[in-house]
Amino acid sequence: MRHFVRARLISTIGGAALAATLGGCFLKKYVYHPVPVANAIGDSTTTVAATRLHVYKSDRYELYGPTTASVSIAATQLNRAYREFAKHFGTEAPPMAVILADSDFAITPAEAGVFANRRLHTFVYVRPHSLRDIEGVPPDLREEEIWPVFSRAAREMVSAYVSTRRQLAPEVETATHGGDYHADPLPLWFVDAAVALLSDPGAPDRVMDYLRDHIADAPPLGELLSMRAPTAGMVDSVARSRERRAIVGATGVALTLFLVEREGPRIVGRIADAFLSGGSARDALRGAQHLPDNDRDLERAWRTWVREYGR
C-alpha cells in the first residue's frame, strides 16, 4: 500500500499551514482544553504494527492510541469535527481511522489493506514534541492529556470528503508525514476556512485577531470569490510567499465566517460543491439573500464586520 503524501507548502489554521508561514506565530498554537469523557472510551486494546494500542470504535470513526487518555481526548475532538462538518456541509463526513502515536509509527502493508478494504480514510498523527509551547494548555496539565489532533483531523475530513465526491478510494496513510496537506480540487483559502470551522472552537477567533492586525494587506474579496481550484498536483497560486499565504488564508477564513453569519452554515457546502464542479465561490453566492449584490459593497460590509467581530 503506497504511502499517501499530500505534502504541500506550509500548514493551516490550528495546524501546520499558516503556522509555519508566520514563523511559529499564533496559527502554530492550539487553544485546547481536554474535556473528560466516559472511561469506557479507549479501555479496549488491539495490536497494530506489532504495537499494543488502545482503541475506540464508533459509527463515525475508529481511534487507536498509546493510552486511554490519548484516545478519549481525541474522541472529544473528533466528535466536534463530525458535528460541525454535518452542520456546514449538510452531510455526514466519511468514516475515518485515526492512529495516534508518540513517535514515528508505520502500519504494515497488510494492515493498510484492511483499512482500505473497509473503506476507512486512515491517517497517522504524531503528537508535537514541544507540548509546553501549545497555547491554552495549563502548565500543570499532564503531558499524557495533551493530544491536539483537532486541525489535522479536520483537514483529513475535508480530504476524505473530496475523495468521496470524486468517487475515489479512501486514502490510507501508512506512516506520518510532515508539511501541509492540500485537498485538491479546493483552493487553499477555502481549505483553511473549513479547517477553522471544524477544529477547536478558538480557531476562528485566533485568525480574526491576526487579520485585524493585517487587514491593510488583505486581498480584495473579489479575488478569492473568482478564484478557481488549482489543477490537481499544482501549487495553489495564493502561496507566492509565506506572508501572502498567511494573509490570503486568514482572509478566506474571515470571508467564510462572514458568509456563514449572513447566509447560514450550509453556504460552506455550497461553495465546496461549486469548486468540485469546476466553478468558483462566486457561483455558490448567486441568489444569496443577505449579501450586497456587487463586490464594492460586499467589500465594505465585510471590512466593517471584521473590525467589529467579537466586540
Protein Blocks (a to p, Z undefined) as FASTA:
>chain_A
ZZddfbehjadehilmlmmmnnopaklpccdddddddfkgopaccdeehiacdddddfkb
ccddfbfklmmmmmmmmmmmmmmmmmmnopacddddddddfbdcdddfklmmmmmmnopa
cddddddfblmlpghiafklcfklmccfklmmmmmmmmmmmmmmnopacdddfbdcedjd
ddddbdfklmmmmmmmmmcfklmmmmmmmmmmmmmmpccfklmmmpccddehiacfklmb
fklmmmmmmmmmmmmmmmmmmnojklmmmmmmmmmnopafklmmgoiakbcfbfklmmmm
mmmmmmmgoZZ
